[in-house]
């Protein structure tokens, strides 16, 4: 059986494209706002 996200996170850093962050926010685990890169706020284009 494949490892879950929390199991992978317990083993060390987990890389992703950012979509996981939106899913974690939807499930109530994190707030995505603090993780928004500053460049995305200053240069949204």
Secondary structure by P-SEA (a helix, b strand, c coil): ccccaaaaaaaccccccaaaaaaaaaacccccccccccccccccc
